[in-house]
Amino acid sequence: MADIICIIGNKGGTGKTSLSHLLCQGLGLLGQRSACVLTDVTREPLLPEGRRYITADARTPEALSKVVDKLRTLEGWLGVIDGGGNRPEVDRKLYALADIVLLPFRESHEDIRTLKADLERFPRAYALPSQWPTNPWAREAADRSVAQHLGVYRHRILRPVNALSATKLLLQREVPEQLPTPLANACRRFARQMLDVLEIEYADMLDPPEEEAREDGEPARADRLPAYASGNRH
């Protein structure tokens, strides 16, 4: 049976759609088969050509039920459902059917306030720092804010997905034949984290220490981060 990952949350602008495609592309780069499932009625489906995953249109309840039912029959697949649109009633339905639920948030106080309410509403969900700053000073301030305001949830906070302008290439109707290396690395990083949470084995031919270098050239330092969750599947 396929594992279902849903990316939801009441706060807009946290990158739910970008993260869905980022994750699926990374899964494909790690040899995993996945489908990126669109549920946001305000968006149009993207073409699968050039991507390392398939796309599925599930913008109606009937279509979503059919897509999920089909995915559940596919051994070794992962379904990533983009719960964009900030629809609380849809979020509740997606939460009920998901194996893993992600609540992305940015470093703003408004995002953190909304996230705290969502973490209480969805007790199985993980918080995912999204579009996280790469500037050392901004990163330190963002990490400090998380530690201060979300300390009680620290075991449910995943490692951040850094801000990367090239991510928008995955949201084009047709993706370029060659994606930038920093984008591919970011996709792999995110996918590795989720596979670890799901306890799914995978092959990664890249040298992790080299790939984990920050986009600004500074190595990521675990000691500067809150105690993000890792490897504990719900």
Secondary structure as UniProt FT lines:
FT   STRAND          3..7
FT   TURN            12..13
FT   HELIX           16..29
FT   TURN            30..31
FT   STRAND          33..38
FT   TURN            41..42
FT   TURN            49..50
FT   STRAND          54..57
FT   HELIX           61..72
FT   TURN            75..76
FT   STRAND          77..82
FT   HELIX           88..97
FT   STRAND          100..105
FT   HELIX           109..121
FT   TURN            123..124
FT   STRAND          126..132
FT   HELIX           136..149
FT   HELIX           151..156
FT   STRAND          161..162
FT   HELIX           165..171
FT   HELIX           181..198
FT   HELIX           208..211
FT   TURN            215..216
FT   HELIX           222..224
//
